[in-house]
Structures are given as C-alpha cells and as structure tokens.
Amino acid sequence: METKTKNTMPVYDGNQTPEVIQEEARSLVAMQKRAGFLRKIFPDESYREYAKSQLAHIKTELEFQTKALIIAKNGQIEYMRNQVDAMVSVNGIAIKAWQEKEIRKLVAIREKEVNEFIINFVEEYKISKSKADLMPDSKLKDLETQRVERVLEDTFKHLDYFKDQFDKSLKFAS
C-alpha cells in the first residue's frame, strides 16, 4: 500500500513490486527534470506557472519541450507587441505616423525571424531526439540526449538574443 507524505514522496509498505517502485522513481525524476527545465527557460515565476499549466497534460518529453519552446516564442512576440504599444501610447502625438509604421514593420520582421527560427529548430530537434531514442547503447543514448537538451537550452538563449536585438532596434527607432 502506498501513502503520500507532505512532500509528495511515495512511502512504501513493502508490498510493491520492483516494477511499480521503478516506475514511481522514473515518474518522480521526470517531474523534477521538467520543473528544472521550466525554471531555466521561464525565470519569471508567474509565467512559469502559466507555462506549467499549459504543459501539464503532455506525456512525452519531446512534446513537452517543443510546446515549452512555442510558449516561450509566443511570449517573445507578445513582449515585442506590448513594447511597441507602450511606446506609442507614451509618446502619443509626438511619434509620427511613419515612425509607428516603421516600428510595426520591425515587429513583423522580428516576429517572422523568430517564427522561422523556431519552426526550423523544432524540425531538427525532433529528428535529433528521435535519433537519440533509437541508439542501442544506453551511454551513447544518454550523451546524445544531453547534447540535444543543451541545444534546446541554447535555443532559449537565442530567443533572448532576439528580444535584446529587438529592444536595441526599438531604442534606435524611437
């Protein structure tokens, strides 16, 4: 019989099979891994909770990581749009119509860049992840999985780069 303690760690009474215990351990490790992954890519706690709620139903790691990337991308695009809206509302009449048009063009260009970058990455990521899953040697499989996950983390850093470039462009345009 399994009971849960306050920290949600399973407590066993000795009647579980090794398979059940192993599955519980795998599940706990996966939950901790996902929580760490979300902390890395969503430093803002409220946005991380939003992402967590959007990702709660997802079973596979590949789908989980891909959807997290899409949520981050959508956050970047929303950020860019909000920055422009804020700039236009603060500057009001002072900003010329052609400036606003140019700034909105800049947002469209950056949005297209981010979308293309993510689409290309997701395709390559799925292929790399599938190759890693098919590797027969568990050590090689683990190394390839770690490499693919580092590439994923680098991709989130690249999204931050897009945001920084946008901020610089916006400052220059205003």
Stockholm file with secondary structure:
# STOCKHOLM 1.0

chainA/1-174         METKTKNTMPVYDGNQTPEVIQEEARSLVAMQKRAGFLRKIFPDESYREYAKSQLAHIKTELEFQTKALIIAKNGQIEYMRNQVDAMVSVNGIAIKAWQEKEIRKLVAIREKEVNEFIINFVEEYKISKSKADLMPDSKLKDLETQRVERVLEDTFKHLDYFKDQFDKSLKFAS
#=GR chainA/1-174 SS CEEECTTCCEEECSCSCHHHHHHHHHHHHHHHHHHHHHHHHCCSHHHHHHHHHHHTTCCSHHHHHHHHHHHHHHHHHHHHHHHHHHHHHHHGGGSCHHHHHHHHHHHHHHHHHHHHHHHHHHHHHHHHHHHHHHCSSHHHHHHHHHHHHHHHHHHHHHHHHHHHHHHHHHHHHC
#=GC SS_cons         CEEECTTCCEEECSCSCHHHHHHHHHHHHHHHHHHHHHHHHCCSHHHHHHHHHHHTTCCSHHHHHHHHHHHHHHHHHHHHHHHHHHHHHHHGGGSCHHHHHHHHHHHHHHHHHHHHHHHHHHHHHHHHHHHHHHCSSHHHHHHHHHHHHHHHHHHHHHHHHHHHHHHHHHHHHC
//
